[in-house]
Amino acid sequence: MFIAKFLQSAWQPGQFPEDDATEVAFAGRSNAGKSSAINAILARPGLARTSKTPGRTQLINFFEVAPAQRVVDLPGYGFAKVPIKMQQHWRELLTRYFETRQSLTGLFIIMDSRRPLLDFDWQMLDWAKARHLSTHLVLTKTDKLSRSEAARTLAAVKAETQALATAQLFSATTKLGTDEARRVLDEMLTARR
């Protein structure tokens, strides 16, 4: 089990912590349930801030889950109703993070299971492929689908992404998939680049 604690936030690349650990980043559309997924996977309600308003994660937030192991909560993308200038800043900040961070070993892409693999999700997959990152797709809110709908969605996502990523069903509400997500996260955090 992870013992997660908030480490620091960054608004500019110069505010990133020392690049001397293993990091797994969590990315996703602003309304996909990314913060809820982080809280459920790390078993720490309230660790990552959740909100009814999409786009509340405006900084890159670093959480220490073990010595020299971090989970990184990236700003949500796509849906947030924020000024263009703020969206541009987020893009630049994310680009710098992905291009420069040597600690980054894995990426979780959080997607609403009712709307998976949209344009920004594919962009994140492209970034991960370019960096040779292990990538895991977490299809959230599956409690809002029937079992057969959820199974069909997972099969379709796996068929489309093939070797680019692993994928799973997940619900922060029912805790479906938390054990699988924790196992994948642990594997990414203990991987050596």
N, C-alpha and C positions, 0 to 999 in steps of 0.2 A: 504494500500500500504506500502511496505517496504521502509525504508530509509537506504540503505545499504552503508557501508563504509569499506574500507580495515582496518583490525585490526593488523594482523601480520602474518609472515610466520614462518614455523618450518622445520628445516633440521634434528633435533634430538628431541626425546621426551621431553628433558629438556627445549625446547623452546616453548612447548605448552602453551597457556594462562592458567590462573587459571581455575581449573575445577569446576566452580561455576555458570554455565549458562545452557541454553538449546541449544543443537547443533543438526543440521541436516546435515549429510555429503552427498556430491555428489560424486559418483564414476562412472567410466565407462571406456571402452576401449579408447585408445589414439586417435582414429579417429572417435569417436561417436558423437562429437559436444557438449561435456560436458560444456566447457567454454561458448560457444554461448548460450546454454540452461540456464545456471546460469544468464548470462547477460539479457536474454529475460525475465526470470521469475522475476528477481529483478528489471527489467526496468532500468538498468544501463549499457548502452553500454560501453564496455571497462573496466568494473570492473574486471572481470576475463580475463586474457590475452588469446586471441585467436591467432591461427597461422595456416598457411597452412601445417606446419610440425608437424605431430603427436608427442606427448610426450613432449610438451613444459612446462606443469605443472610439475615441478620437486620437489617442496616443498609442504607441507601441508599449504594451505592458509586459514586463518580465516577472515571472514567478519562479522561485527556486523550489524544486520538488525533491531534491537530494543534493548533497555536496557536488558542485560542478555539473549539475543537471538542471535545465530550465525548460519551462513551457512559456511560449511567447504568444501573447494575444494581439493579433494584428487588427488595425481598423477594418471595419466591415466595408464591403464594396458594393457598388451597383445601385442599391435602392435608396440610400440615405438622402433625405431632402436637406442637403447642406449647400452653402454657396459654392459656385464653381471654383473659386480660389482655394477653398478648403479641400475640395476633391483633388485639385491639382497638387496641393501640398502632400496629401496622403499618397498619391501616385508616386511622387518623387521620393518620399520617405520609404515606401515599400520597395521601390526599385533599388535604392541604396542599401536597404537591409538585405535583399536577396542577392545583390551583386557583390557585396563586400563581406558578409558574415561567414567566417570560417567555422564557427561553432555550429552552424545550422546543419543538422543531419537528417531531418525529416519534416514532413509537412502533412498536417491534417487539413483537408478541405471539407468544411461543413456546408451541407446543402439540404435545403428543404426537400424531402422526398416527393413532394407534390410538384416540384419544379426543379429537377436536377439538370446539371450540365448546361447551364446558360453560358453566354459569351465570356463573362468574367471568370467563371469556373475553368473554362478551357484555357484562358490566359494564365491562370495559376498553374494548371497542369503543364503548360509550355515552359513556364519559369522553372518548375520543378524538374522537368526533363533536361533542360539546359544545364542545371546545376547537379544533375545525377542524384537527386534527393529521393529517398524512399517516400512514397506518397500514399496516403490512406484517405478514402472518401467516406464520410460519415453522413448517412442519409437520415436526417432528423425528422421529428414529428411523425414518425410512422404510426403512432397511436391514432392519428387522424385518417389512416387508410385501413381498408380491410386487409386481412392476412394475404389474400390472393393478390390484391393490388400492390401491396408492399413487396411480395415475392417477385411479381412481374417487373416492378420498377428496379429492384436490385439486379435481376437478370439482365435487363436492358442496359443498365449503367455498366455492369461488368463487360457486356458484349461490346459496348462503344469504347470503353477505355482500355480494354484488354491488358497488355503488359505495362501500361503507364502507371497503374495504381491498384491497390486492393480496395475493397469496398464492403460496407456493412450497413445493416439497418440499425437505427438508434432512436430511443425516446428518452428524453430527460424526465418526462412525467412518470413513465412506468418503469424506468431504469433498464429497459430492454437494450441490450448491447453494451452495457457499461463494462462488463468483464472483458469482452473481446477488445474494446477500445483501450482499456488499461493494459492488456497484454501487448497490443501493437505499440502503444506509447512506450512501454518499458523496453521493448526490443529496439526501438529507434533511439532511445536515450542511452542505451548501453552499447550501441553500434560504434565501431571505430572507423573513422573516415580514412 
